[in-house]
Amino acid sequence: MEINLNLTLLEKESIALRADENGFDTISSYIKVVGLKSPVHEIKPIEAIGLASIEVSIEVTAEQKEIIEKKAKESNCDDINTYLKFMALNALFMLTVEVRSSGKLDDMLSRIANQKGK
């Protein structure tokens, strides 16, 4: 099952930077994790700069899509794409570090160091 997001170039660059900073291999995996693991937030409208001309697809299971839809509704957001875009642009660094952690501090620190060395 796919969820497709339309992003502007600036949004894609910002999300790619966050994904890279947090040790994610792809933008899609970063968007999926923040969509699934972020706590409920008040979603505020994002003013797009430019036209949304880039499509990013994320693969999710039916269960994962239900979780994301539930979090979007709890955040008073009826549109799953708006929710995912907001979370990808505004998720807290500590959240994604915690999510990416394998449970071992040394592994987490090694992953971060490897990403910074690229």
N, CA, C and O atoms as CSV, one atom per row, in Angstrom:
chain,resi,resn,atom,element,x,y,z
A,1,MET,N,N,0.856,-1.163,0.000
A,1,MET,CA,C,0.000,0.000,0.000
A,1,MET,C,C,0.906,1.230,0.000
A,1,MET,O,O,1.883,1.289,0.746
A,2,GLU,N,N,0.578,2.203,-0.832
A,2,GLU,CA,C,1.389,3.412,-0.936
A,2,GLU,C,C,0.624,4.637,-0.473
A,2,GLU,O,O,-0.588,4.745,-0.660
A,3,ILE,N,N,1.353,5.549,0.129
A,3,ILE,CA,C,0.842,6.885,0.430
A,3,ILE,C,C,1.733,7.833,-0.359
A,3,ILE,O,O,2.957,7.792,-0.230
A,4,ASN,N,N,1.126,8.685,-1.171
A,4,ASN,CA,C,1.883,9.618,-1.999
A,4,ASN,C,C,1.752,11.031,-1.461
A,4,ASN,O,O,0.651,11.502,-1.174
A,5,LEU,N,N,2.883,11.697,-1.329
A,5,LEU,CA,C,2.919,13.089,-0.878
A,5,LEU,C,C,3.447,13.956,-2.004
A,5,LEU,O,O,4.390,13.575,-2.698
A,6,ASN,N,N,2.846,15.113,-2.187
A,6,ASN,CA,C,3.352,16.087,-3.142
A,6,ASN,C,C,4.058,17.181,-2.364
A,6,ASN,O,O,3.469,17.820,-1.493
A,7,LEU,N,N,5.323,17.388,-2.686
A,7,LEU,CA,C,6.158,18.347,-1.966
A,7,LEU,C,C,6.720,19.387,-2.924
A,7,LEU,O,O,6.896,19.135,-4.116
A,8,THR,N,N,6.994,20.553,-2.374
A,8,THR,CA,C,7.741,21.543,-3.138
A,8,THR,C,C,9.218,21.175,-3.042
A,8,THR,O,O,9.601,20.346,-2.218
A,9,LEU,N,N,10.026,21.775,-3.863
A,9,LEU,CA,C,11.463,21.512,-3.817
A,9,LEU,C,C,12.041,21.883,-2.453
A,9,LEU,O,O,12.858,21.142,-1.905
A,10,LEU,N,N,11.624,23.021,-1.904
A,10,LEU,CA,C,12.119,23.455,-0.597
A,10,LEU,C,C,11.706,22.481,0.512
A,10,LEU,O,O,12.509,22.168,1.391
A,11,GLU,N,N,10.455,22.001,0.475
A,11,GLU,CA,C,10.000,21.021,1.471
A,11,GLU,C,C,10.818,19.739,1.364
A,11,GLU,O,O,11.240,19.181,2.377
A,12,LYS,N,N,11.039,19.274,0.139
A,12,LYS,CA,C,11.819,18.049,-0.062
A,12,LYS,C,C,13.238,18.219,0.472
A,12,LYS,O,O,13.768,17.323,1.129
A,13,GLU,N,N,13.848,19.359,0.194
A,13,GLU,CA,C,15.208,19.605,0.682
A,13,GLU,C,C,15.257,19.642,2.207
A,13,GLU,O,O,16.182,19.101,2.813
A,14,SER,N,N,14.258,20.282,2.832
A,14,SER,CA,C,14.211,20.352,4.302
A,14,SER,C,C,14.023,18.976,4.914
A,14,SER,O,O,14.684,18.629,5.893
A,15,ILE,N,N,13.121,18.193,4.337
A,15,ILE,CA,C,12.869,16.848,4.850
A,15,ILE,C,C,14.093,15.965,4.622
A,15,ILE,O,O,14.451,15.171,5.492
A,16,ALA,N,N,14.734,16.093,3.471
A,16,ALA,CA,C,15.937,15.301,3.186
A,16,ALA,C,C,17.043,15.620,4.189
A,16,ALA,O,O,17.757,14.722,4.635
A,17,LEU,N,N,17.183,16.880,4.538
A,17,LEU,CA,C,18.184,17.281,5.530
A,17,LEU,C,C,17.876,16.661,6.888
A,17,LEU,O,O,18.774,16.134,7.545
A,18,ARG,N,N,16.618,16.718,7.314
A,18,ARG,CA,C,16.229,16.115,8.595
A,18,ARG,C,C,16.462,14.607,8.577
A,18,ARG,O,O,16.960,14.034,9.546
A,19,ALA,N,N,16.096,13.971,7.464
A,19,ALA,CA,C,16.292,12.524,7.353
A,19,ALA,C,C,17.773,12.178,7.472
A,19,ALA,O,O,18.144,11.252,8.194
A,20,ASP,N,N,18.607,12.915,6.770
A,20,ASP,CA,C,20.048,12.676,6.799
A,20,ASP,C,C,20.628,12.921,8.191
A,20,ASP,O,O,21.435,12.129,8.679
A,21,GLU,N,N,20.220,14.012,8.826
A,21,GLU,CA,C,20.715,14.336,10.169
A,21,GLU,C,C,20.379,13.249,11.180
A,21,GLU,O,O,21.106,13.042,12.152
A,22,ASN,N,N,19.277,12.564,10.942
A,22,ASN,CA,C,18.814,11.566,11.893
A,22,ASN,C,C,19.149,10.136,11.489
A,22,ASN,O,O,18.650,9.184,12.090
A,23,GLY,N,N,19.990,9.984,10.476
A,23,GLY,CA,C,20.490,8.659,10.130
A,23,GLY,C,C,19.579,7.816,9.272
A,23,GLY,O,O,19.738,6.596,9.232
A,24,PHE,N,N,18.632,8.421,8.586
A,24,PHE,CA,C,17.743,7.659,7.719
A,24,PHE,C,C,18.346,7.560,6.325
A,24,PHE,O,O,18.968,8.505,5.839
A,25,ASP,N,N,18.160,6.417,5.693
A,25,ASP,CA,C,18.692,6.203,4.352
A,25,ASP,C,C,17.872,6.915,3.283
A,25,ASP,O,O,18.410,7.346,2.263
A,26,THR,N,N,16.571,7.034,3.519
A,26,THR,CA,C,15.695,7.644,2.514
A,26,THR,C,C,14.708,8.602,3.167
A,26,THR,O,O,14.412,8.504,4.358
A,27,ILE,N,N,14.210,9.523,2.364
A,27,ILE,CA,C,13.168,10.440,2.829
A,27,ILE,C,C,11.920,9.647,3.188
A,27,ILE,O,O,11.265,9.924,4.192
A,28,SER,N,N,11.598,8.661,2.362
A,28,SER,CA,C,10.390,7.861,2.588
A,28,SER,C,C,10.408,7.172,3.946
A,28,SER,O,O,9.406,7.173,4.660
A,29,SER,N,N,11.545,6.585,4.303
A,29,SER,CA,C,11.609,5.898,5.600
A,29,SER,C,C,11.483,6.894,6.745
A,29,SER,O,O,10.856,6.592,7.760
A,30,TYR,N,N,12.068,8.070,6.596
A,30,TYR,CA,C,11.955,9.113,7.624
A,30,TYR,C,C,10.498,9.550,7.791
A,30,TYR,O,O,9.999,9.640,8.913
A,31,ILE,N,N,9.822,9.819,6.684
A,31,ILE,CA,C,8.422,10.257,6.748
A,31,ILE,C,C,7.565,9.177,7.403
A,31,ILE,O,O,6.696,9.480,8.221
A,32,LYS,N,N,7.809,7.938,7.049
A,32,LYS,CA,C,7.041,6.828,7.616
A,32,LYS,C,C,7.236,6.743,9.128
A,32,LYS,O,O,6.264,6.589,9.868
A,33,VAL,N,N,8.476,6.841,9.589
A,33,VAL,CA,C,8.759,6.728,11.023
A,33,VAL,C,C,8.151,7.888,11.798
A,33,VAL,O,O,7.520,7.667,12.832
A,34,VAL,N,N,8.324,9.126,11.323
A,34,VAL,CA,C,7.754,10.245,12.084
A,34,VAL,C,C,6.236,10.203,12.056
A,34,VAL,O,O,5.589,10.615,13.019
A,35,GLY,N,N,5.660,9.711,10.968
A,35,GLY,CA,C,4.208,9.578,10.908
A,35,GLY,C,C,3.675,8.547,11.881
A,35,GLY,O,O,2.611,8.732,12.472
A,36,LEU,N,N,4.412,7.466,12.046
A,36,LEU,CA,C,3.975,6.390,12.939
A,36,LEU,C,C,4.328,6.635,14.401
A,36,LEU,O,O,3.548,6.282,15.286
A,37,LYS,N,N,5.475,7.227,14.672
A,37,LYS,CA,C,5.984,7.284,16.037
A,37,LYS,C,C,5.856,8.625,16.740
A,37,LYS,O,O,6.037,8.698,17.956
A,38,SER,N,N,5.551,9.680,16.010
A,38,SER,CA,C,5.434,10.994,16.652
A,38,SER,C,C,4.201,11.050,17.533
A,38,SER,O,O,3.168,10.473,17.193
A,39,PRO,N,N,4.299,11.739,18.658
A,39,PRO,CA,C,3.100,11.935,19.476
A,39,PRO,C,C,2.138,12.875,18.757
A,39,PRO,O,O,2.514,13.572,17.815
A,40,VAL,N,N,0.912,12.878,19.212
A,40,VAL,CA,C,-0.114,13.737,18.621
A,40,VAL,C,C,0.281,15.197,18.813
A,40,VAL,O,O,0.695,15.598,19.900
A,41,HIS,N,N,0.153,15.978,17.762
A,41,HIS,CA,C,0.473,17.403,17.791
A,41,HIS,C,C,-0.686,18.193,17.207
A,41,HIS,O,O,-1.512,17.655,16.469
A,42,GLU,N,N,-0.738,19.454,17.539
A,42,GLU,CA,C,-1.681,20.341,16.869
A,42,GLU,C,C,-1.069,20.683,15.519
A,42,GLU,O,O,0.011,21.269,15.442
A,43,ILE,N,N,-1.763,20.313,14.471
A,43,ILE,CA,C,-1.260,20.559,13.126
A,43,ILE,C,C,-1.641,21.967,12.709
A,43,ILE,O,O,-2.809,22.353,12.753
A,44,LYS,N,N,-0.641,22.719,12.305
A,44,LYS,CA,C,-0.867,24.084,11.845
A,44,LYS,C,C,-0.641,24.121,10.342
A,44,LYS,O,O,0.214,23.405,9.821
A,45,PRO,N,N,-1.401,24.950,9.648
A,45,PRO,CA,C,-1.226,25.017,8.192
A,45,PRO,C,C,0.200,25.419,7.824
A,45,PRO,O,O,0.809,26.281,8.458
A,46,ILE,N,N,0.701,24.780,6.800
A,46,ILE,CA,C,2.028,25.094,6.287
A,46,ILE,C,C,1.838,25.857,4.986
A,46,ILE,O,O,1.142,25.400,4.079
A,47,GLU,N,N,2.455,27.010,4.908
A,47,GLU,CA,C,2.358,27.797,3.692
A,47,GLU,C,C,3.442,27.325,2.733
A,47,GLU,O,O,4.635,27.453,3.008
A,48,ALA,N,N,3.012,26.784,1.620
A,48,ALA,CA,C,3.966,26.265,0.643
A,48,ALA,C,C,4.641,27.403,-0.107
A,48,ALA,O,O,4.015,28.402,-0.461
A,49,ILE,N,N,5.918,27.223,-0.336
A,49,ILE,CA,C,6.672,28.171,-1.148
A,49,ILE,C,C,6.964,27.455,-2.456
A,49,ILE,O,O,7.800,26.553,-2.501
A,50,GLY,N,N,6.294,27.846,-3.493
A,50,GLY,CA,C,6.439,27.192,-4.787
A,50,GLY,C,C,5.357,26.151,-4.995
A,50,GLY,O,O,4.516,25.918,-4.127
A,51,LEU,N,N,5.397,25.535,-6.159
A,51,LEU,CA,C,4.411,24.521,-6.502
A,51,LEU,C,C,4.881,23.150,-6.042
A,51,LEU,O,O,6.065,22.820,-6.116
A,52,ALA,N,N,3.925,22.360,-5.566
A,52,ALA,CA,C,4.242,20.992,-5.160
A,52,ALA,C,C,4.439,20.168,-6.426
A,52,ALA,O,O,3.469,19.747,-7.057
A,53,SER,N,N,5.676,19.944,-6.789
A,53,SER,CA,C,5.961,19.282,-8.056
A,53,SER,C,C,6.738,17.975,-7.899
A,53,SER,O,O,7.071,17.324,-8.889
A,54,ILE,N,N,7.021,17.601,-6.669
A,54,ILE,CA,C,7.792,16.389,-6.413
A,54,ILE,C,C,6.911,15.422,-5.631
A,54,ILE,O,O,6.330,15.783,-4.608
A,55,GLU,N,N,6.820,14.189,-6.124
A,55,GLU,CA,C,6.006,13.196,-5.431
A,55,GLU,C,C,6.921,12.220,-4.703
A,55,GLU,O,O,7.873,11.690,-5.276
A,56,VAL,N,N,6.613,11.995,-3.434
A,56,VAL,CA,C,7.345,11.031,-2.615
A,56,VAL,C,C,6.340,9.980,-2.169
A,56,VAL,O,O,5.283,10.313,-1.635
A,57,SER,N,N,6.667,8.720,-2.387
A,57,SER,CA,C,5.784,7.624,-2.001
A,57,SER,C,C,6.393,6.873,-0.831
A,57,SER,O,O,7.604,6.658,-0.773
A,58,ILE,N,N,5.538,6.479,0.097
A,58,ILE,CA,C,5.999,5.631,1.196
A,58,ILE,C,C,5.166,4.357,1.196
A,58,ILE,O,O,3.955,4.389,0.977
A,59,GLU,N,N,5.824,3.255,1.442
A,59,GLU,CA,C,5.164,1.957,1.518
A,59,GLU,C,C,4.748,1.705,2.960
A,59,GLU,O,O,5.571,1.786,3.872
A,60,VAL,N,N,3.481,1.403,3.164
A,60,VAL,CA,C,2.971,1.098,4.497
A,60,VAL,C,C,2.047,-0.106,4.416
A,60,VAL,O,O,1.484,-0.410,3.364
A,61,THR,N,N,1.904,-0.776,5.535
A,61,THR,CA,C,0.916,-1.841,5.624
A,61,THR,C,C,-0.436,-1.205,5.922
A,61,THR,O,O,-0.509,-0.023,6.259
A,62,ALA,N,N,-1.488,-1.973,5.800
A,62,ALA,CA,C,-2.823,-1.459,6.113
A,62,ALA,C,C,-2.888,-1.015,7.575
A,62,ALA,O,O,-3.511,-0.002,7.893
A,63,GLU,N,N,-2.246,-1.775,8.458
A,63,GLU,CA,C,-2.232,-1.430,9.884
A,63,GLU,C,C,-1.486,-0.116,10.130
A,63,GLU,O,O,-1.934,0.719,10.916
A,64,GLN,N,N,-0.358,0.060,9.462
A,64,GLN,CA,C,0.403,1.302,9.613
A,64,GLN,C,C,-0.389,2.500,9.092
A,64,GLN,O,O,-0.361,3.577,9.687
A,65,LYS,N,N,-1.089,2.308,7.987
A,65,LYS,CA,C,-1.903,3.398,7.443
A,65,LYS,C,C,-3.001,3.773,8.435
A,65,LYS,O,O,-3.288,4.954,8.626
A,66,GLU,N,N,-3.614,2.777,9.064
A,66,GLU,CA,C,-4.647,3.050,10.073
A,66,GLU,C,C,-4.069,3.844,11.242
A,66,GLU,O,O,-4.711,4.769,11.739
A,67,ILE,N,N,-2.870,3.490,11.681
A,67,ILE,CA,C,-2.223,4.208,12.786
A,67,ILE,C,C,-1.981,5.660,12.400
A,67,ILE,O,O,-2.267,6.570,13.178
A,68,ILE,N,N,-1.455,5.876,11.202
A,68,ILE,CA,C,-1.184,7.238,10.735
A,68,ILE,C,C,-2.482,8.025,10.609
A,68,ILE,O,O,-2.542,9.186,11.014
A,69,GLU,N,N,-3.522,7.407,10.052
A,69,GLU,CA,C,-4.818,8.088,9.927
A,69,GLU,C,C,-5.384,8.449,11.296
A,69,GLU,O,O,-5.941,9.533,11.473
A,70,LYS,N,N,-5.244,7.541,12.269
A,70,LYS,CA,C,-5.731,7.811,13.620
A,70,LYS,C,C,-4.981,8.986,14.244
A,70,LYS,O,O,-5.591,9.867,14.849
A,71,LYS,N,N,-3.660,8.995,14.095
A,71,LYS,CA,C,-2.865,10.105,14.643
A,71,LYS,C,C,-3.226,11.422,13.967
A,71,LYS,O,O,-3.272,12.466,14.618
A,72,ALA,N,N,-3.479,11.375,12.675
A,72,ALA,CA,C,-3.877,12.591,11.953
A,72,ALA,C,C,-5.199,13.115,12.515
A,72,ALA,O,O,-5.334,14.312,12.770
A,73,LYS,N,N,-6.166,12.228,12.707
A,73,LYS,CA,C,-7.468,12.650,13.248
A,73,LYS,C,C,-7.334,13.183,14.668
A,73,LYS,O,O,-7.977,14.170,15.024
A,74,GLU,N,N,-6.500,12.533,15.482
A,74,GLU,CA,C,-6.280,13.002,16.855
A,74,GLU,C,C,-5.584,14.358,16.869
A,74,GLU,O,O,-5.655,15.095,17.852
A,75,SER,N,N,-4.916,14.675,15.777
A,75,SER,CA,C,-4.243,15.969,15.638
A,75,SER,C,C,-5.142,16.997,14.948
A,75,SER,O,O,-4.682,18.060,14.531
A,76,ASN,N,N,-6.425,16.665,14.836
A,76,ASN,CA,C,-7.410,17.525,14.165
A,76,ASN,C,C,-7.027,17.819,12.724
A,76,ASN,O,O,-7.177,18.945,12.249
A,77,CYS,N,N,-6.541,16.816,12.045
A,77,CYS,CA,C,-6.141,16.951,10.646
A,77,CYS,C,C,-6.862,15.865,9.854
A,77,CYS,O,O,-6.668,14.675,10.101
A,78,ASP,N,N,-7.688,16.278,8.909
A,78,ASP,CA,C,-8.454,15.313,8.123
A,78,ASP,C,C,-7.670,14.737,6.946
A,78,ASP,O,O,-8.065,13.722,6.373
A,79,ASP,N,N,-6.578,15.372,6.591
A,79,ASP,CA,C,-5.818,14.965,5.416
A,79,ASP,C,C,-4.504,14.310,5.833
A,79,ASP,O,O,-3.646,14.955,6.435
A,80,ILE,N,N,-4.354,13.046,5.516
A,80,ILE,CA,C,-3.162,12.295,5.906
A,80,ILE,C,C,-1.897,12.893,5.286
A,80,ILE,O,O,-0.837,12.874,5.912
A,81,ASN,N,N,-1.996,13.418,4.073
A,81,ASN,CA,C,-0.829,14.019,3.417
A,81,ASN,C,C,-0.362,15.264,4.155
A,81,ASN,O,O,0.838,15.467,4.338
A,82,THR,N,N,-1.304,16.095,4.579
A,82,THR,CA,C,-0.962,17.300,5.343
A,82,THR,C,C,-0.306,16.909,6.658
A,82,THR,O,O,0.684,17.513,7.072
A,83,TYR,N,N,-0.862,15.896,7.312
A,83,TYR,CA,C,-0.310,15.418,8.581
A,83,TYR,C,C,1.133,14.936,8.404
A,83,TYR,O,O,2.023,15.344,9.151
A,84,LEU,N,N,1.361,14.072,7.421
A,84,LEU,CA,C,2.705,13.525,7.216
A,84,LEU,C,C,3.706,14.613,6.850
A,84,LEU,O,O,4.841,14.604,7.329
A,85,LYS,N,N,3.292,15.537,6.013
A,85,LYS,CA,C,4.189,16.625,5.616
A,85,LYS,C,C,4.543,17.481,6.827
A,85,LYS,O,O,5.706,17.838,7.018
A,86,PHE,N,N,3.537,17.814,7.653
A,86,PHE,CA,C,3.785,18.624,8.845
A,86,PHE,C,C,4.746,17.909,9.787
A,86,PHE,O,O,5.700,18.509,10.280
A,87,MET,N,N,4.491,16.625,10.034
A,87,MET,CA,C,5.336,15.880,10.958
A,87,MET,C,C,6.758,15.758,10.411
A,87,MET,O,O,7.719,15.877,11.171
A,88,ALA,N,N,6.905,15.526,9.122
A,88,ALA,CA,C,8.238,15.391,8.534
A,88,ALA,C,C,9.021,16.694,8.622
A,88,ALA,O,O,10.243,16.677,8.777
A,89,LEU,N,N,8.328,17.815,8.523
A,89,LEU,CA,C,9.003,19.114,8.585
A,89,LEU,C,C,9.226,19.597,10.011
A,89,LEU,O,O,10.098,20.432,10.250
A,90,ASN,N,N,8.443,19.081,10.969
A,90,ASN,CA,C,8.476,19.636,12.321
A,90,ASN,C,C,8.775,18.639,13.429
A,90,ASN,O,O,8.787,19.019,14.600
A,91,ALA,N,N,9.015,17.374,13.098
A,91,ALA,CA,C,9.271,16.375,14.138
A,91,ALA,C,C,10.533,16.737,14.911
A,91,ALA,O,O,11.480,17.298,14.360
A,92,LEU,N,N,10.524,16.414,16.160
A,92,LEU,CA,C,11.660,16.724,17.022
A,92,LEU,C,C,12.807,15.757,16.777
A,92,LEU,O,O,12.594,14.562,16.575
A,93,PHE,N,N,14.018,16.282,16.797
A,93,PHE,CA,C,15.215,15.466,16.590
A,93,PHE,C,C,15.279,14.319,17.589
A,93,PHE,O,O,15.592,13.189,17.215
A,94,MET,N,N,14.990,14.596,18.847
A,94,MET,CA,C,15.099,13.562,19.876
A,94,MET,C,C,14.157,12.404,19.600
A,94,MET,O,O,14.486,11.256,19.899
A,95,LEU,N,N,13.009,12.680,19.044
A,95,LEU,CA,C,12.061,11.624,18.736
A,95,LEU,C,C,12.660,10.674,17.710
A,95,LEU,O,O,12.614,9.458,17.897
A,96,THR,N,N,13.212,11.199,16.645
A,96,THR,CA,C,13.728,10.325,15.606
A,96,THR,C,C,14.970,9.579,16.058
A,96,THR,O,O,15.186,8.443,15.636
A,97,VAL,N,N,15.778,10.177,16.890
A,97,VAL,CA,C,16.931,9.460,17.433
A,97,VAL,C,C,16.441,8.297,18.279
A,97,VAL,O,O,16.972,7.191,18.184
A,98,GLU,N,N,15.438,8.538,19.099
A,98,GLU,CA,C,14.893,7.480,19.945
A,98,GLU,C,C,14.310,6.364,19.095
A,98,GLU,O,O,14.525,5.188,19.389
A,99,VAL,N,N,13.582,6.712,18.054
A,99,VAL,CA,C,12.952,5.723,17.195
A,99,VAL,C,C,14.001,4.882,16.475
A,99,VAL,O,O,13.834,3.670,16.344
A,100,ARG,N,N,15.062,5.501,16.012
A,100,ARG,CA,C,16.092,4.792,15.264
A,100,ARG,C,C,16.981,3.936,16.164
A,100,ARG,O,O,17.708,3.069,15.679
A,101,SER,N,N,16.923,4.176,17.448
A,101,SER,CA,C,17.790,3.456,18.368
A,101,SER,C,C,17.449,1.974,18.377
A,101,SER,O,O,16.281,1.585,18.388
A,102,SER,N,N,18.476,1.173,18.372
A,102,SER,CA,C,18.285,-0.273,18.439
A,102,SER,C,C,18.153,-0.735,19.880
A,102,SER,O,O,18.015,-1.927,20.155
A,103,GLY,N,N,18.197,0.217,20.789
A,103,GLY,CA,C,18.152,-0.137,22.195
A,103,GLY,C,C,19.528,-0.096,22.834
A,103,GLY,O,O,19.656,-0.193,24.054
A,104,LYS,N,N,20.549,0.048,22.015
A,104,LYS,CA,C,21.913,0.104,22.534
A,104,LYS,C,C,22.493,1.469,22.209
A,104,LYS,O,O,22.550,1.862,21.044
A,105,LEU,N,N,22.916,2.179,23.215
A,105,LEU,CA,C,23.433,3.531,23.049
A,105,LEU,C,C,24.628,3.570,22.102
A,105,LEU,O,O,24.720,4.464,21.262
A,106,ASP,N,N,25.544,2.612,22.228
A,106,ASP,CA,C,26.730,2.603,21.366
A,106,ASP,C,C,26.350,2.452,19.893
A,106,ASP,O,O,26.948,3.093,19.029
A,107,ASP,N,N,25.355,1.605,19.604
A,107,ASP,CA,C,24.900,1.430,18.222
A,107,ASP,C,C,24.307,2.722,17.681
A,107,ASP,O,O,24.565,3.104,16.539
A,108,MET,N,N,23.512,3.392,18.507
A,108,MET,CA,C,22.884,4.638,18.090
A,108,MET,C,C,23.946,5.698,17.812
A,108,MET,O,O,23.888,6.380,16.789
A,109,LEU,N,N,24.908,5.839,18.710
A,109,LEU,CA,C,25.964,6.837,18.531
A,109,LEU,C,C,26.822,6.521,17.306
A,109,LEU,O,O,27.256,7.431,16.599
A,110,SER,N,N,27.062,5.254,17.058
A,110,SER,CA,C,27.830,4.845,15.884
A,110,SER,C,C,27.093,5.213,14.601
A,110,SER,O,O,27.710,5.702,13.654
A,111,ARG,N,N,25.779,4.985,14.558
A,111,ARG,CA,C,24.976,5.343,13.386
A,111,ARG,C,C,25.036,6.839,13.125
A,111,ARG,O,O,25.189,7.271,11.982
A,112,ILE,N,N,24.915,7.631,14.191
A,112,ILE,CA,C,24.961,9.089,14.059
A,112,ILE,C,C,26.330,9.524,13.551
A,112,ILE,O,O,26.423,10.362,12.655
A,113,ALA,N,N,27.391,8.961,14.118
A,113,ALA,CA,C,28.751,9.314,13.691
A,113,ALA,C,C,28.980,8.944,12.231
A,113,ALA,O,O,29.610,9.698,11.489
A,114,ASN,N,N,28.473,7.789,11.815
A,114,ASN,CA,C,28.621,7.368,10.420
A,114,ASN,C,C,27.914,8.329,9.475
A,114,ASN,O,O,28.435,8.636,8.403
A,115,GLN,N,N,26.751,8.800,9.854
A,115,GLN,CA,C,26.000,9.737,9.011
A,115,GLN,C,C,26.719,11.071,8.905
A,115,GLN,O,O,26.748,11.680,7.836
A,116,LYS,N,N,27.294,11.521,9.995
A,116,LYS,CA,C,27.996,12.809,9.975
A,116,LYS,C,C,29.264,12.731,9.140
A,116,LYS,O,O,29.729,13.745,8.620
A,117,GLY,N,N,29.828,11.533,9.007
A,117,GLY,CA,C,31.057,11.361,8.258
A,117,GLY,C,C,30.864,11.288,6.755
A,117,GLY,O,O,31.840,11.300,6.005
A,118,LYS,N,N,29.611,11.211,6.303
A,118,LYS,CA,C,29.336,11.111,4.856
A,118,LYS,C,C,29.646,12.390,4.139
A,118,LYS,O,O,29.471,12.474,2.923
